[in-house]
Amino acid sequence: MPHSRTRKSKARRTPKAHPRGVLELTGAGYGFVQTSEGEFFIPASKTADAFDGDLVEVSHLPHGHEGGRAFAVSGGRPPARVVRVLARAHETVVGRYEVAEPFGVVVPEDPRIKHDIFTLRRDAPHVQDGDIVRVRMTVYPSRREPAQGVVEEVLGHSGDSGVDVELVIARHKLETRFSDAALEEVRDVRVDAQGALASGRYRDYSDRVVFTVDPDDAKDFDDALSLDCIILPGAALAGSTATHASSGDAASACGAQESLAGEGPQGRRCSAKAAEHNGFGRVFAGGLADGAKLVARGDALWRLGVHIADVSHYVPWGASVDLNAR
């Protein structure tokens, strides 16, 4: 049976566990690790082979080791060095592809990742110098070898439209695919205009010319404008003198066109020529529907309608689509 003193001696030789936490690097190269023992400052020269976001173990450094400017940015936090990477945060990295035969070197677009990633040209001969690519990591950097990977996808060329969106997605690890539950909900969605109108929350403006202001490459088309030349029953201004216009006069000026459905004081559309012909100048801006503005241009008064899609009508709070989109 082992002597008790021997057992105690072995227990004393058990190494103490190092503090652990997620490494948060800055573009300047240094970083911080929040652990159960507090937050540590990691000088740029002591991050070892860790990437931003990696789960790491750290070891204390003597005070003053950080020195100079590093001491100023440490905020008084005790210095430490990365001794081991426990879990990697990046399976893929997005960067600019540079040809350096026989290699293709991927320079990460994220300034917090300081390690270039080496790929073999023969594995992706179609990739061009300056392309923005997604590379899958196969070997993480160490003292013995550099970071290595394989090109998984070409996102575009540096400076191309849309590449900046891909870079944001990669940097923040945003999800780009909806869950199966969300896709199933979308399949069951039915357009129910009459049901929406019956709720009293919406008005029917389908008789207006409504056009989107979203660009061709937008991910959705949910913002729109409409523009109408209008005359409202009530007061009208001829030059700077207020005159009264009866409902009949307004109807005549507009050619007795249909009233817009759902409005209080019935607005009627007309052309600028019709307004000018009937002696109307600037029309009194009263009784407009919500979300509309009147803009005077010459002898005509134009109503600018702002239309924004109410997604909540089709996506209930807490549904899978809602949760995926947050």
VENJO-V814556 format. One record per helix or strand. SS is the DSSP state (alpha for helix, beta for strand). FROM is the first residue (numbers start at 1). TO is the last residue. If there is no record, write none. Layout:
# VENJO-V814556
ss->SS from->FROM to->TO
ss->SS from->FROM to->TO
This chain:
# VENJO-V814556
ss->alpha from->4 to->12
ss->beta from->19 to->25
ss->beta from->31 to->35
ss->beta from->38 to->42
ss->alpha from->44 to->46
ss->beta from->55 to->60
ss->alpha from->68 to->73
ss->beta from->78 to->87
ss->beta from->92 to->100
ss->beta from->103 to->108
ss->beta from->117 to->120
ss->alpha from->121 to->123
ss->beta from->131 to->139
ss->beta from->147 to->157
ss->alpha from->163 to->172
ss->alpha from->180 to->187
ss->alpha from->193 to->198
ss->beta from->210 to->212
ss->beta from->223 to->232
ss->beta from->234 to->238
ss->beta from->241 to->245
ss->alpha from->247 to->253
ss->beta from->259 to->259
ss->beta from->267 to->269
ss->alpha from->272 to->277
ss->beta from->282 to->283
ss->beta from->292 to->297
ss->beta from->300 to->308
ss->alpha from->311 to->313
ss->alpha from->320 to->325
